[in-house]
């Protein structure tokens, strides 16, 4: 089969899967490079601008900070409302009998191709994922497992994969092991390149060889630490069957980072649950969603865009933008409001945990590499309605800007006029009232933390017997760490990622180490 055969027309463009400006030439390269610079430059201009205003125009800076604090209170209330709403929806979906709900559909012909990329994760983590997959309330003969190893991981990874196949292979319709070759020119070593190699092998060895139709196959790509709830595939089938355009839709569960939550230190727990809460909020705003981490999509849709990109870091969200742009804006993400459990980022030491959380969030926030891609192709593809393009561009720009600037302006630069302002400013009532007003507004905004604390307690796995009941008090109070975690594990890694992209210091894929006690 020719490389471009079966691709959507726009997906055949040579620049469709551009990963960075250096892959282009001439005007296209200059345009893409300017778009790479924009997010970081905008964030730095904002932060430096607040400092300069505080020094040379403290009155303007003070009023801006007060207005920004009010905006933050309103935004917090808005996000808290959505979090609570999705929490209720999530609990409701967990209480439903999805097997009964899908009885009215004919779905025996649908296969689930489950792709599990892994590098050098330990046996207990891979085994737990496969065990959860074996326990789903779905016909296992229609589940095709692909355990995707890396040649870079050496013979130990291959041996572990074979061990898993021996243990679990007979449980499913098929169990395929693939080994992604190392050092392929043009690839960024990581999940995207591994998954693409694996699914091409699965197409040939599982689908084509058994005559399984592409539009009858749903692909679920899971991080290797993903533990499924029993009704995941039943819930997925229901959403697939009721979707407006099922073959032009990705299906996004809620990742709950709680597999090892009882063993994690407080700072890791807060960061993990904050990440979960953000994804829950996004489920209530599907117009702003892109796929993240574990998700499901029809094989037919993936084939039409040539599968995941192998030349960039954020393949999980990029595949949505590939699909959206290639389909001229006629593509959706459907929030399932149904969970999958994943690991909180934990190592054997607190300092190691802090470093790894920072690296993980720097990789996640390097999703800013999608901004130049989306902007570039929105300029090129005029078939996407102009209104959609304008709205998405604004949402993307505001999202990356607020990720970096909001926590820093609120908790650090909010006091800049007091320290940098002129003597004239220090003699005014505004100088005295500014810290009080900002403090009171932030205290009011912290009401959202109370809601977060309560919801987090309801999402905990069963308490281990060796853990005291008093730990629940710690788990509730730990949310006072949020201002710190927002700066250290959100704003700073986000600014780091944007600055690297701005300077053309492109990142590679960092594999999050997985450990459980």
Helices and strands as residue ranges (DSSP letters): G 9-12, G 21-23, H 26-56, H 58-95, H 98-101, G 102-104, E 111-117, H 123-134, G 140-142, E 143-150, G 151-153, H 155-168, G 169-171, E 174-180, H 191-202, I 203-208, H 209-210, G 214-216, E 217-221, E 227-228, H 232-242, G 246-248, E 249-257, H 266-283, G 286-288, E 295-298, H 299-304, H 315-326, E 332-342, H 350-365, G 366-368, H 369-380, H 386-411, G 413-415, H 416-420, H 423-426, H 429-445, H 447-458, H 471-477, G 478-481, H 482-486, I 487-491, H 492-503
